[in-house]
């Protein structure tokens, strides 16, 4: 099982909507507000690495209001 952690910088006014949209993506395990350098943390999980990549490259990138996106992918051995 692989996990991906997506860290977002967003406009504060758009934060709730962005989290709601992210939670509709099938591979999203959780999406929540965080405090610090980033505004939102999205955790995705799948046994298919290509499915994670598509969720990030297509589904998350389609969400309006994201100013910056940082991705970390964890692959179990």
LOLUMDREN-848081 format. One record per residue: residue in three letters; x, y negated, z negated of N, C-alpha, C in turn. Coordinates in Angstrom, 2 decimals, always signed. Layout:
BEGIN
@aa: ALA&n.xx: X&n.yy: Y&n.zz: Z&ca.xx: X&ca.yy: Y&ca.zz: Z&c.xx: X&c.yy: Y&c.zz: Z
...
END
This chain:
BEGIN
@aa: UNK&n.xx: +0.84&n.yy: +1.18&n.zz: +0.00&ca.xx: +0.00&ca.yy: +0.00&ca.zz: +0.00&c.xx: +0.89&c.yy: -1.24&c.zz: +0.00
@aa: UNK&n.xx: +0.61&n.yy: -2.15&n.zz: +0.87&ca.xx: +1.37&ca.yy: -3.40&ca.zz: +0.96&c.xx: +0.52&c.yy: -4.56&c.zz: +0.45
@aa: UNK&n.xx: +1.20&n.yy: -5.53&n.zz: -0.13&ca.xx: +0.53&ca.yy: -6.73&ca.zz: -0.60&c.xx: +1.20&c.yy: -7.94&c.zz: +0.05
@aa: UNK&n.xx: +0.41&n.yy: -8.97&n.zz: +0.25&ca.xx: +0.94&ca.yy: -10.24&ca.zz: +0.73&c.xx: +0.44&c.yy: -11.33&c.zz: -0.20
@aa: UNK&n.xx: +1.31&n.yy: -12.28&n.zz: -0.48&ca.xx: +0.98&ca.yy: -13.41&ca.zz: -1.32&c.xx: +1.09&c.yy: -14.65&c.zz: -0.44
@aa: UNK&n.xx: +0.01&n.yy: -15.38&n.zz: -0.32&ca.xx: +0.00&ca.yy: -16.57&ca.zz: +0.51&c.xx: -0.21&c.yy: -17.77&c.zz: -0.41
@aa: UNK&n.xx: +0.71&n.yy: -18.70&n.zz: -0.34&ca.xx: +0.67&ca.yy: -19.90&ca.zz: -1.17&c.xx: +0.31&c.yy: -21.08&c.zz: -0.28
@aa: UNK&n.xx: -0.70&n.yy: -21.84&n.zz: -0.68&ca.xx: -1.21&ca.yy: -22.91&ca.zz: +0.16&c.xx: -1.11&c.yy: -24.27&c.zz: -0.52
@aa: UNK&n.xx: -0.82&n.yy: -25.27&n.zz: +0.28&ca.xx: -0.99&ca.yy: -26.67&ca.zz: -0.11&c.xx: -2.20&c.yy: -27.17&c.zz: +0.66
@aa: UNK&n.xx: -3.15&n.yy: -27.73&n.zz: -0.07&ca.xx: -4.40&ca.yy: -28.18&ca.zz: +0.55&c.xx: -4.82&c.yy: -29.51&c.zz: -0.05
@aa: UNK&n.xx: -5.75&n.yy: -30.16&n.zz: +0.62&ca.xx: -6.36&ca.yy: -31.36&ca.zz: +0.09&c.xx: -7.27&c.yy: -30.93&c.zz: -1.06
@aa: UNK&n.xx: -7.16&n.yy: -31.61&n.zz: -2.19&ca.xx: -7.93&ca.yy: -31.25&ca.zz: -3.38&c.xx: -9.43&c.yy: -31.15&c.zz: -3.09
@aa: UNK&n.xx: -9.95&n.yy: -32.03&n.zz: -2.26&ca.xx: -11.38&ca.yy: -32.05&ca.zz: -1.96&c.xx: -11.82&c.yy: -30.81&c.zz: -1.17
@aa: UNK&n.xx: -10.90&n.yy: -30.15&n.zz: -0.51&ca.xx: -11.21&ca.yy: -28.98&ca.zz: +0.31&c.xx: -10.95&c.yy: -27.65&c.zz: -0.41
@aa: UNK&n.xx: -10.40&n.yy: -27.71&n.zz: -1.59&ca.xx: -9.92&ca.yy: -26.52&ca.zz: -2.29&c.xx: -11.00&c.yy: -25.45&c.zz: -2.48
@aa: UNK&n.xx: -12.15&n.yy: -25.82&n.zz: -2.99&ca.xx: -13.22&ca.yy: -24.84&ca.zz: -3.25&c.xx: -13.67&c.yy: -24.16&c.zz: -1.96
@aa: UNK&n.xx: -13.87&n.yy: -24.94&n.zz: -0.90&ca.xx: -14.31&ca.yy: -24.37&ca.zz: +0.37&c.xx: -13.27&c.yy: -23.41&c.zz: +0.95
@aa: UNK&n.xx: -12.01&n.yy: -23.79&n.zz: +0.86&ca.xx: -10.94&ca.yy: -22.94&ca.zz: +1.38&c.xx: -10.89&c.yy: -21.61&c.zz: +0.63
@aa: UNK&n.xx: -11.03&n.yy: -21.64&n.zz: -0.69&ca.xx: -11.05&ca.yy: -20.40&ca.zz: -1.48&c.xx: -12.24&c.yy: -19.54&c.zz: -1.07
@aa: UNK&n.xx: -13.41&n.yy: -20.15&n.zz: -0.92&ca.xx: -14.61&ca.yy: -19.39&ca.zz: -0.52&c.xx: -14.42&c.yy: -18.75&c.zz: +0.85
@aa: UNK&n.xx: -13.84&n.yy: -19.47&n.zz: +1.79&ca.xx: -13.60&ca.yy: -18.91&ca.zz: +3.13&c.xx: -12.58&c.yy: -17.78&c.zz: +3.07
@aa: UNK&n.xx: -11.53&n.yy: -17.95&n.zz: +2.30&ca.xx: -10.50&ca.yy: -16.92&ca.zz: +2.18&c.xx: -11.07&c.yy: -15.64&c.zz: +1.57
@aa: UNK&n.xx: -11.97&n.yy: -15.78&n.zz: +0.61&ca.xx: -12.54&ca.yy: -14.61&ca.zz: -0.05&c.xx: -13.40&c.yy: -13.76&c.zz: +0.88
@aa: UNK&n.xx: -13.81&n.yy: -14.31&n.zz: +2.01&ca.xx: -14.60&ca.yy: -13.55&ca.zz: +2.99&c.xx: -13.73&c.yy: -12.68&c.zz: +3.90
@aa: UNK&n.xx: -12.43&n.yy: -12.86&n.zz: +3.85&ca.xx: -11.52&ca.yy: -12.05&ca.zz: +4.68&c.xx: -11.39&c.yy: -10.67&c.zz: +4.02
@aa: UNK&n.xx: -11.64&n.yy: -9.60&n.zz: +4.77&ca.xx: -11.69&ca.yy: -8.25&ca.zz: +4.18&c.xx: -10.45&c.yy: -7.82&c.zz: +3.38
@aa: UNK&n.xx: -9.27&n.yy: -8.22&n.zz: +3.81&ca.xx: -8.05&ca.yy: -7.78&ca.zz: +3.11&c.xx: -7.70&c.yy: -8.63&c.zz: +1.88
@aa: UNK&n.xx: -8.45&n.yy: -9.71&n.zz: +1.66&ca.xx: -8.17&ca.yy: -10.58&ca.zz: +0.51&c.xx: -8.64&c.yy: -9.91&c.zz: -0.77
@aa: UNK&n.xx: -7.70&n.yy: -9.72&n.zz: -1.67&ca.xx: -7.98&ca.yy: -9.13&ca.zz: -2.98&c.xx: -8.44&c.yy: -10.21&c.zz: -3.96
@aa: UNK&n.xx: -7.79&n.yy: -11.37&n.zz: -3.91&ca.xx: -8.16&ca.yy: -12.50&ca.zz: -4.76&c.xx: -7.67&c.yy: -13.80&c.zz: -4.13
@aa: UNK&n.xx: -8.38&n.yy: -14.87&n.zz: -4.44&ca.xx: -7.97&ca.yy: -16.21&ca.zz: -4.03&c.xx: -8.33&c.yy: -17.12&c.zz: -5.19
@aa: UNK&n.xx: -7.34&n.yy: -17.89&n.zz: -5.66&ca.xx: -7.59&ca.yy: -18.72&ca.zz: -6.83&c.xx: -6.75&c.yy: -19.98&c.zz: -6.83
@aa: UNK&n.xx: -7.21&n.yy: -20.94&n.zz: -7.60&ca.xx: -6.49&ca.yy: -22.19&ca.zz: -7.81&c.xx: -5.29&c.yy: -21.93&c.zz: -8.70
@aa: UNK&n.xx: -4.17&n.yy: -22.53&n.zz: -8.36&ca.xx: -2.98&ca.yy: -22.48&ca.zz: -9.21&c.xx: -2.46&c.yy: -23.91&c.zz: -9.38
@aa: UNK&n.xx: -1.70&n.yy: -24.12&n.zz: -10.42&ca.xx: -1.12&ca.yy: -25.42&ca.zz: -10.68&c.xx: +0.39&c.yy: -25.35&c.zz: -10.51
@aa: UNK&n.xx: +0.96&n.yy: -26.38&n.zz: -9.96&ca.xx: +2.39&ca.yy: -26.41&ca.zz: -9.70&c.xx: +2.63&c.yy: -26.94&c.zz: -8.30
@aa: UNK&n.xx: +3.62&n.yy: -26.39&n.zz: -7.64&ca.xx: +3.96&ca.yy: -26.83&ca.zz: -6.29&c.xx: +2.85&c.yy: -26.51&c.zz: -5.29
@aa: UNK&n.xx: +2.15&n.yy: -25.40&n.zz: -5.50&ca.xx: +1.09&ca.yy: -24.96&ca.zz: -4.60&c.xx: -0.27&c.yy: -25.17&c.zz: -5.24
@aa: UNK&n.xx: -1.32&n.yy: -25.17&n.zz: -4.42&ca.xx: -2.68&ca.yy: -25.42&ca.zz: -4.89&c.xx: -3.52&c.yy: -24.15&c.zz: -4.96
@aa: UNK&n.xx: -3.27&n.yy: -23.21&n.zz: -4.05&ca.xx: -4.06&ca.yy: -21.98&ca.zz: -3.97&c.xx: -3.13&c.yy: -20.79&c.zz: -3.77
@aa: UNK&n.xx: -3.46&n.yy: -19.69&n.zz: -4.44&ca.xx: -2.77&ca.yy: -18.41&ca.zz: -4.25&c.xx: -3.78&c.yy: -17.43&c.zz: -3.69
@aa: UNK&n.xx: -3.42&n.yy: -16.79&n.zz: -2.59&ca.xx: -4.25&ca.yy: -15.74&ca.zz: -2.01&c.xx: -3.44&c.yy: -14.46&c.zz: -2.03
@aa: UNK&n.xx: -4.05&n.yy: -13.39&n.zz: -2.56&ca.xx: -3.39&ca.yy: -12.08&ca.zz: -2.60&c.xx: -4.17&c.yy: -11.17&c.zz: -1.64
@aa: UNK&n.xx: -3.45&n.yy: -10.60&n.zz: -0.69&ca.xx: -4.04&ca.yy: -9.67&ca.zz: +0.27&c.xx: -3.47&c.yy: -8.29&c.zz: +0.03
@aa: UNK&n.xx: -4.24&n.yy: -7.26&n.zz: +0.36&ca.xx: -3.78&ca.yy: -5.89&ca.zz: +0.16&c.xx: -4.30&c.yy: -5.00&c.zz: +1.28
@aa: UNK&n.xx: -3.43&n.yy: -4.14&n.zz: +1.79&ca.xx: -3.82&ca.yy: -3.20&ca.zz: +2.84&c.xx: -2.76&c.yy: -2.11&c.zz: +2.97
@aa: UNK&n.xx: -3.19&n.yy: -0.97&n.zz: +3.43&ca.xx: -2.24&ca.yy: +0.10&ca.zz: +3.73&c.xx: -1.66&c.yy: -0.07&c.zz: +5.13
@aa: UNK&n.xx: -2.20&n.yy: -1.02&n.zz: +5.88&ca.xx: -1.78&ca.yy: -1.28&ca.zz: +7.24&c.xx: -1.10&c.yy: -2.65&c.zz: +7.31
@aa: UNK&n.xx: +0.20&n.yy: -2.67&n.zz: +7.53&ca.xx: +0.96&ca.yy: -3.91&ca.zz: +7.56&c.xx: +0.49&c.yy: -4.85&c.zz: +8.68
@aa: UNK&n.xx: +0.11&n.yy: -4.30&n.zz: +9.82&ca.xx: -0.39&ca.yy: -5.12&ca.zz: +10.93&c.xx: -1.70&c.yy: -5.81&c.zz: +10.54
@aa: UNK&n.xx: -2.52&n.yy: -5.14&n.zz: +9.76&ca.xx: -3.77&ca.yy: -5.74&ca.zz: +9.29&c.xx: -3.49&c.yy: -6.96&c.zz: +8.39
@aa: UNK&n.xx: -2.49&n.yy: -6.85&n.zz: +7.54&ca.xx: -2.09&ca.yy: -7.98&ca.zz: +6.71&c.xx: -1.59&c.yy: -9.14&c.zz: +7.58
@aa: UNK&n.xx: -0.74&n.yy: -8.80&n.zz: +8.55&ca.xx: -0.19&ca.yy: -9.82&ca.zz: +9.44&c.xx: -1.31&c.yy: -10.54&c.zz: +10.20
@aa: UNK&n.xx: -2.29&n.yy: -9.80&n.zz: +10.69&ca.xx: -3.41&ca.yy: -10.40&ca.zz: +11.41&c.xx: -4.25&c.yy: -11.29&c.zz: +10.50
@aa: UNK&n.xx: -4.47&n.yy: -10.85&n.zz: +9.28&ca.xx: -5.26&ca.yy: -11.65&ca.zz: +8.33&c.xx: -4.57&c.yy: -12.99&c.zz: +8.07
@aa: UNK&n.xx: -3.25&n.yy: -12.97&n.zz: +7.97&ca.xx: -2.50&ca.yy: -14.21&ca.zz: +7.72&c.xx: -2.43&c.yy: -15.05&c.zz: +8.99
@aa: UNK&n.xx: -1.97&n.yy: -14.44&n.zz: +10.07&ca.xx: -1.73&ca.yy: -15.18&ca.zz: +11.32&c.xx: -3.01&c.yy: -15.69&c.zz: +11.97
@aa: UNK&n.xx: -4.08&n.yy: -14.95&n.zz: +11.84&ca.xx: -5.33&ca.yy: -15.34&ca.zz: +12.52&c.xx: -6.35&c.yy: -15.89&c.zz: +11.53
@aa: UNK&n.xx: -6.78&n.yy: -15.07&n.zz: +10.58&ca.xx: -7.89&ca.yy: -15.45&ca.zz: +9.71&c.xx: -7.57&c.yy: -16.63&c.zz: +8.79
@aa: UNK&n.xx: -6.46&n.yy: -16.57&n.zz: +8.09&ca.xx: -6.13&ca.yy: -17.66&ca.zz: +7.17&c.xx: -5.75&c.yy: -18.91&c.zz: +7.94
@aa: UNK&n.xx: -5.02&n.yy: -18.77&n.zz: +9.02&ca.xx: -4.62&ca.yy: -19.95&ca.zz: +9.80&c.xx: -5.79&c.yy: -20.64&c.zz: +10.48
@aa: UNK&n.xx: -6.93&n.yy: -19.98&n.zz: +10.60&ca.xx: -8.13&ca.yy: -20.60&ca.zz: +11.17&c.xx: -8.85&c.yy: -21.50&c.zz: +10.18
@aa: UNK&n.xx: -8.56&n.yy: -21.35&n.zz: +8.90&ca.xx: -9.24&ca.yy: -22.14&ca.zz: +7.87&c.xx: -8.76&c.yy: -23.59&c.zz: +7.97
@aa: UNK&n.xx: -9.70&n.yy: -24.49&n.zz: +8.11&ca.xx: -9.40&ca.yy: -25.92&ca.zz: +8.22&c.xx: -9.02&c.yy: -26.47&c.zz: +6.85
@aa: UNK&n.xx: -8.09&n.yy: -27.41&n.zz: +6.82&ca.xx: -7.74&ca.yy: -28.10&ca.zz: +5.59&c.xx: -6.46&c.yy: -27.62&c.zz: +4.92
@aa: UNK&n.xx: -5.79&n.yy: -26.65&n.zz: +5.52&ca.xx: -4.52&ca.yy: -26.16&ca.zz: +4.96&c.xx: -3.39&c.yy: -27.04&c.zz: +5.50
@aa: UNK&n.xx: -2.64&n.yy: -27.65&n.zz: +4.58&ca.xx: -1.53&ca.yy: -28.51&ca.zz: +4.97&c.xx: -0.23&c.yy: -27.74&c.zz: +5.13
@aa: UNK&n.xx: -0.03&n.yy: -26.72&n.zz: +4.29&ca.xx: +1.19&ca.yy: -25.92&ca.zz: +4.32&c.xx: +0.88&c.yy: -24.52&c.zz: +3.84
@aa: UNK&n.xx: +1.55&n.yy: -23.54&n.zz: +4.42&ca.xx: +1.32&ca.yy: -22.14&ca.zz: +4.09&c.xx: +2.66&c.yy: -21.43&c.zz: +3.94
@aa: UNK&n.xx: +2.84&n.yy: -20.75&n.zz: +2.83&ca.xx: +4.04&ca.yy: -19.95&ca.zz: +2.59&c.xx: +3.60&c.yy: -18.52&c.zz: +2.34
@aa: UNK&n.xx: +4.24&n.yy: -17.56&n.zz: +2.99&ca.xx: +3.84&ca.yy: -16.16&ca.zz: +2.88&c.xx: +4.96&c.yy: -15.30&c.zz: +2.34
@aa: UNK&n.xx: +4.61&n.yy: -14.42&n.zz: +1.43&ca.xx: +5.53&ca.yy: -13.41&ca.zz: +0.90&c.xx: +4.83&c.yy: -12.06&c.zz: +1.09
@aa: UNK&n.xx: +5.52&n.yy: -11.11&n.zz: +1.74&ca.xx: +4.94&ca.yy: -9.78&ca.zz: +1.93&c.xx: +5.76&c.yy: -8.78&c.zz: +1.16
@aa: UNK&n.xx: +5.07&n.yy: -7.98&n.zz: +0.35&ca.xx: +5.70&ca.yy: -6.95&ca.zz: -0.46&c.xx: +5.36&c.yy: -5.60&c.zz: +0.15
@aa: UNK&n.xx: +6.37&n.yy: -4.83&n.zz: +0.45&ca.xx: +6.16&ca.yy: -3.51&ca.zz: +1.08&c.xx: +6.66&c.yy: -2.43&c.zz: +0.12
@aa: UNK&n.xx: +5.76&n.yy: -1.53&n.zz: -0.27&ca.xx: +6.15&ca.yy: -0.43&ca.zz: -1.15&c.xx: +6.95&c.yy: +0.60&c.zz: -0.39
@aa: UNK&n.xx: +7.93&n.yy: +1.19&n.zz: -1.05&ca.xx: +8.75&ca.yy: +2.24&ca.zz: -0.42&c.xx: +8.14&c.yy: +3.59&c.zz: -0.65
END
